[in-house]
Amino acid sequence: MTGVPAQIHLAQIANARAADAKSSQEPTFYYFAYGSCMCPVDLKRSLGENVHAYVIGAATLKGYRLGFLRQSQLRNCGVLDVVRDPTAFVEGVLYRLPQRLSDRLDLREEGYQHEIVSVHHRGRQYENVRTYVVLDKLTEELAPNDWYFNVVLRGAVTCGLPEPYCWQLFNHMHQLQQRYGSQTQLLRSA
């Protein structure tokens, strides 16, 4: 993985400005994504419209850690959750979404509930940010399948999460797949 090219960074700034201008005309909410929703292309699939213009950029959620603590019936694999941990932090993508997309996002995040958090982006703290946490957490992490692995990593890299964090995320997912290799093979073939 390499650093974020200048074109992507400039595009994010332009997108943030466009989203600010557009959203000034309709109610919005902030959303912090840390799993597959970090990928604007995948989020578009669920929300039914292009969300690139709503990306503010990479953001940090302090006091939480990641865990694959939910089994997705749709994806037939372990999917991400955030868990309170005062010694940890989670990198993700901050969006400013139109309120009209809220119900569609809730449908996508079935099995999760809203949690209101504060995140940091480029030295600014954003309050009253929605994220989602798993309702019925597994007692042990479950490996992601290859599709989920790739879409999470694609979102992290595309939206400019720090390179060391992207590698950490890659290694975490890879280690889970190695540990649960036989289960992951079954999940991949489904």
C-alpha positions as CSV (number, residue, x, y, z in Angstrom):
1,M,0.0,0.0,0.0
2,T,1.2,3.5,-0.7
3,G,0.3,6.9,0.7
4,V,-2.8,8.6,-0.5
5,P,-2.2,10.3,-3.9
6,A,-2.7,14.1,-4.0
7,Q,-5.6,13.7,-6.5
8,I,-7.6,11.6,-4.1
9,H,-7.0,14.1,-1.3
10,L,-8.0,17.0,-3.5
11,A,-11.1,15.1,-4.6
12,Q,-12.1,14.5,-1.0
13,I,-11.8,18.2,-0.3
14,A,-13.9,19.0,-3.3
15,N,-16.4,16.3,-2.3
16,A,-16.6,17.7,1.2
17,R,-17.3,21.2,-0.1
18,A,-19.9,19.9,-2.6
19,A,-21.6,17.9,0.2
20,D,-21.6,20.9,2.5
21,A,-23.2,23.0,-0.2
22,K,-25.7,20.4,-1.2
23,S,-26.6,19.4,2.4
24,S,-27.1,23.0,3.4
25,Q,-30.4,22.6,1.5
26,E,-31.6,19.5,3.3
27,P,-31.3,18.0,6.8
28,T,-28.2,15.8,7.3
29,F,-26.5,13.6,9.9
30,Y,-22.9,12.6,10.5
31,Y,-22.1,8.9,10.1
32,F,-18.9,7.1,11.1
33,A,-18.3,3.9,9.1
34,Y,-15.6,1.4,10.1
35,G,-16.5,-1.7,8.1
36,S,-17.8,-2.4,4.6
37,C,-19.6,1.0,4.6
38,M,-16.2,2.7,4.4
39,C,-16.4,1.8,0.7
40,P,-18.6,4.4,-1.0
41,V,-19.2,2.0,-3.9
42,D,-20.6,-0.7,-1.5
43,L,-22.6,1.9,0.4
44,K,-24.2,3.1,-2.8
45,R,-25.4,-0.5,-3.4
46,S,-27.5,-0.3,-0.3
47,L,-28.5,3.4,-0.3
48,G,-29.4,3.6,-3.9
49,E,-27.4,6.6,-4.8
50,N,-23.8,7.7,-5.2
51,V,-22.4,8.8,-1.8
52,H,-18.9,9.9,-2.8
53,A,-20.0,13.6,-2.5
54,Y,-20.9,12.9,1.2
55,V,-17.5,11.6,2.2
56,I,-15.8,14.1,4.6
57,G,-12.7,11.8,5.0
58,A,-10.8,9.6,7.3
59,A,-11.7,10.0,11.0
60,T,-10.7,8.5,14.3
61,L,-13.0,7.1,17.0
62,K,-11.2,7.1,20.4
63,G,-12.1,4.7,23.2
64,Y,-13.1,1.8,20.9
65,R,-11.5,-1.2,19.2
66,L,-12.6,-3.3,16.3
67,G,-13.8,-6.9,16.5
68,F,-15.4,-9.4,14.1
69,L,-18.2,-10.1,16.6
70,R,-21.2,-10.6,14.4
71,Q,-22.0,-13.3,11.9
72,S,-23.7,-11.8,8.9
73,Q,-26.4,-14.1,7.5
74,L,-26.3,-12.1,4.2
75,R,-22.5,-12.4,3.8
76,N,-22.1,-15.7,5.6
77,C,-19.0,-14.6,7.5
78,G,-17.8,-12.6,10.5
79,V,-18.4,-8.8,10.1
80,L,-17.0,-5.8,12.1
81,D,-18.2,-4.3,15.3
82,V,-16.8,-1.6,17.6
83,V,-16.4,-2.3,21.3
84,R,-15.6,0.2,24.0
85,D,-11.9,0.1,25.0
86,P,-10.4,3.1,26.7
87,T,-6.9,2.2,25.4
88,A,-7.8,1.8,21.8
89,F,-9.0,3.7,18.7
90,V,-10.7,2.9,15.4
91,E,-10.0,4.6,12.1
92,G,-12.9,4.9,9.7
93,V,-14.7,7.2,7.3
94,L,-16.8,10.2,8.3
95,Y,-19.8,10.9,6.0
96,R,-22.3,13.7,6.1
97,L,-25.4,12.0,4.8
98,P,-28.8,13.4,3.9
99,Q,-31.4,12.5,6.5
100,R,-33.5,10.9,3.7
101,L,-31.0,8.1,3.6
102,S,-31.3,7.3,7.3
103,D,-33.9,4.6,7.0
104,R,-32.0,2.8,4.2
105,L,-28.8,2.9,6.3
106,D,-30.7,1.4,9.2
107,L,-32.0,-1.4,7.0
108,R,-28.5,-2.2,5.8
109,E,-27.3,-2.3,9.4
110,E,-29.8,-4.9,10.6
111,G,-28.5,-6.5,13.8
112,Y,-26.8,-3.3,14.8
113,Q,-28.1,-0.3,16.8
114,H,-27.2,3.4,16.7
115,E,-24.5,4.7,19.0
116,I,-23.8,8.4,19.2
117,V,-20.1,9.1,19.3
118,S,-17.5,11.9,18.8
119,V,-14.8,11.5,16.1
120,H,-11.8,13.5,15.0
121,H,-11.1,14.5,11.5
122,R,-8.1,16.8,10.5
123,G,-7.9,18.3,14.0
124,R,-11.6,19.0,14.3
125,Q,-13.9,17.1,16.7
126,Y,-17.3,16.1,15.3
127,E,-20.0,15.6,17.9
128,N,-23.3,13.7,17.6
129,V,-22.0,11.3,15.0
130,R,-23.9,8.1,14.4
131,T,-22.2,4.8,14.2
132,Y,-23.6,1.3,14.7
133,V,-22.7,-1.4,17.2
134,V,-23.7,-5.0,17.2
135,L,-26.7,-5.9,19.4
136,D,-25.9,-9.6,20.1
137,K,-22.1,-9.9,20.1
138,L,-20.4,-13.2,19.5
139,T,-18.1,-14.3,22.4
140,E,-15.2,-14.9,19.9
141,E,-14.2,-13.3,16.7
142,L,-15.4,-14.9,13.4
143,A,-13.2,-14.6,10.3
144,P,-14.4,-12.5,7.4
145,N,-14.8,-14.1,3.9
146,D,-12.7,-12.9,1.0
147,W,-15.4,-10.6,-0.3
148,Y,-15.9,-8.8,3.0
149,F,-12.1,-8.6,3.6
150,N,-11.6,-6.9,0.2
151,V,-14.5,-4.4,0.4
152,V,-13.3,-3.3,3.9
153,L,-9.8,-2.8,2.7
154,R,-10.9,-1.1,-0.5
155,G,-12.9,1.4,1.5
156,A,-10.0,2.0,4.0
157,V,-7.5,2.7,1.2
158,T,-9.9,4.6,-1.1
159,C,-10.9,7.0,1.6
160,G,-7.4,7.7,2.8
161,L,-7.1,5.9,6.2
162,P,-3.5,6.0,7.5
163,E,-1.3,3.4,5.8
164,P,-0.1,1.8,9.1
165,Y,-3.8,1.3,10.1
166,C,-4.6,-0.2,6.7
167,W,-1.8,-2.7,7.3
168,Q,-3.0,-3.4,10.8
169,L,-6.5,-4.0,9.5
170,F,-5.2,-6.3,6.7
171,N,-3.1,-8.3,9.3
172,H,-6.1,-8.7,11.7
173,M,-8.4,-10.0,9.0
174,H,-5.6,-12.3,7.5
175,Q,-4.8,-13.7,10.9
176,L,-8.5,-14.5,11.5
177,Q,-8.7,-16.2,8.2
178,Q,-5.6,-18.3,8.9
179,R,-6.8,-19.2,12.4
180,Y,-10.2,-20.3,11.1
181,G,-9.0,-21.5,7.7
182,S,-11.3,-24.5,7.4
183,Q,-14.4,-22.4,8.4
184,T,-13.4,-19.6,6.1
185,Q,-13.1,-22.1,3.2
186,L,-16.6,-23.2,3.9
187,L,-17.8,-19.6,4.0
188,R,-16.0,-18.8,0.7
189,S,-17.7,-21.6,-1.1
190,A,-21.2,-20.6,-0.1
